[in-house]
């Protein structure tokens, strides 16, 4: 009997082994429209009467595994009739299925004689837009799940030989078959993220808040994912086609249902189909001019209420946009309890590629929204912090995402996450991340615990004719030291003057909700009178480095010792208040003097060194600015529709810590970027100031010139350094970007993808007689002293025109100076370059 049982168990074992090999069958293929071969995104693929099923990706590709032989595979999608296809018993099979349209009788549409029938539907959409637009809701909120997947595509042979890519490819091949792009080439996963959040929106006034509940990063991700998780949440994945313009990748694309739809688009009425319980018109949309920033694809409009039910849109490959190989947006919408429609599921695919022959990035965004509530606005302080992350957001328990993920991952997506969890631990990948962080941020982490960073590396060397070769070593603390402190400092040395320079600062975050912080700074360094009080223009590190390079004597170099204490807080949403106590001592490195009394005669007393003690009050209001926080810094991101206003008042205190002057300074600036539709975009800066006090010219406003070859938006590009000084002034800096508006109409030029632009700077200013007389013209020995020139009744005016997007990154500006052309050294015409990476 024992042998009998043994043979029975052996038989079962052999049958089991044989069955294990026979059971596993893998079907792959593509789901397309039977009529035209176009892919059907997110179609359902399944075996009838079983639990075997999967969902196709945005290109209609799928992979389905079954554990037993089956007779057929079925595919279905909303708007199409299901279709089954017989299959065999081979372990790997390719099954492509074409779905026929689920056509139904068209609803009643009034059509004008000889008119495109789609136009009648679009007019109805315009009439009903307001009742369906979510901006008509007083408030709404919903749960949001966002998944981002990034892969390398079209990997070149040269890149494939690099160790980091070889290691990543080996890991991917070890888990399973590599995913392939639309062209059938393998892709290597790089990064993925998942974010669960609750998103709140209030209108009138417009406010938004996102509470990040849980987040998970996979693969090539930074050590601290707090900042990245905010950018990957629902706040930056809002695709809304009801406004006239949809911002994608920082570009303004006109919506297919915009008010001026006929100027940009043409349409075909293709069908009438059922999507869920909604009968819809299926409309094909395509731009009249392929180079325009417009979409091509299909939209579905409900036949009863003319609401946008679904979109499947792509950017035309000929559109004038850089580094983007493809953009495709797929979205389903559903009515909210209050009426207007809200996005239920959004799928976005973006292909990025520097050139056609280089490796690209394939990025997929998936957003699933649920638990909608409308008409329950929270009190305004609730929205003052636009992002709130739970302390445990990055620490989710095992199995959490499998239970709370609102959609089911495909087999390929599951493999991708498994690959990335291994890829992120590779030593070569961690080294790559450190190098990338150094290039992007300019800082190199010190030590295994990473409490300090060295940098920025781009400021490590400079040369000028005062300091000679300037060598600089800087550092800053990281949140690993303390998340509520930011310490920074540097030490520099000049080989010509033989002097050390240094700077130290400390920022302490007291309250994160209102971003209340205290700062202390001290520095001992060489500065230029021409650059003082020009904070806005000096936000460009490249221009500041150029201004301090080479011959800096025309900029009037001075030794500057500066100590300041600052307190800052947000009084309410995006309204920032700042108070600074600052003390400065100046020792000019050029021949300088000023009168120390009211007597300005030949023997009047003068001095060359001076000190300033100041109280500076600053208010800044940016109504729709989006601010994100990491552990010890805050950043502004995204485009703003409303202007940013800044008002600054400076009070000079006499006889405080040896200060020499009493004065008042008033300054107002407004910056704005205006969307003008197909005409392009205009960016401008209004700057005005008034100093009603009598002080030497270094304390007045020195308007920022530009003698370098680098074009700078915030400077006067044909004005010399320290050419004009004012104690009252008003200025306008304006630039208009035509995008492809004019060049796209010229057949021979549109292939270059160049873009035209125009610029103009105008400055009114003057100096009171008292301030003109505050400094002598000659010193005690009779040698002439440097003086300043005020503007007369004629404004300074310069205009320019140029071409950007040359070789995808170069900009060339041709500039003309229209006034004060007869001054010594004035240049009437100039050509300046700059490098910019814009889509």
Secondary structure, 3 states (H helix, E strand, C coil): CHHHHHHHHHHHHHHHHHHHHHHCEEEEEEEEECCCCCECCCCEEECCCCCCEEECCCCCEEEEEECCCCCEEEEECCCECCEEEECCCCCEEECCEEECECCCCCCCCCCCCCCCHHHHHHHHHHHHHHHHCHHHCCEEEEEEEEEEEEEEECCCHHHHCCHHHHHHHHHHHHHCCCCECCCCCECEEEEEEEEEEEEEEECCCCEEEEEEEEEEEEECCCCCCHHHHHHCCHHHCCCCCCCCEEEECCEEEECCCCCCHHHHEEEEEEEEEEECCEEEEEEEEEECCCCCCCEEEEEEEECCCCCEEEEEEEECCCCCCCCEEEEEEEEEEEECCCCCEEEEEEEEEEEEECCCCCCEEEEEEEEEEEEEEECCCCCHHHHCCCEEECCCCCCCCCCHHHHHCCCCCCHHHHHHHHHHHHHCCCHHHHHHHHHHHHHHHCEEEECCCCCEEEECHHHCEEEECCCEEEEEEEEEECCCCCCCEEEEEEEEEECCCCCEEEEEEEEEEEECCCCEEEEEEEEEEEEEHHHCCCCCHHHCHHHHHHHCCECCHHHCEEEEEEEEEEEEEEEECCEEEEEEEEEEEEEECCCCCEECCCCCCCCCCEECEEEEEEEEEEEEEECCCEEEECCCCEEEECCCCCCEEEEEEEEECCCCCCCCCCEEEEEEEEEEEEECHHHCEEEEEEEEEECCCCCCHHHCEECCECCCCECCCCCECCCCCCCCEECEEEEEEEEEECCCCCHHHCHHHHCCCCEEEEEEEEEEEECCHHHHCCCCCECCCCCECCCCCCCCCCCEEEEEEEEEEECCCEEEEEEEECCCCCCCCCCCEEEEEEECCCC
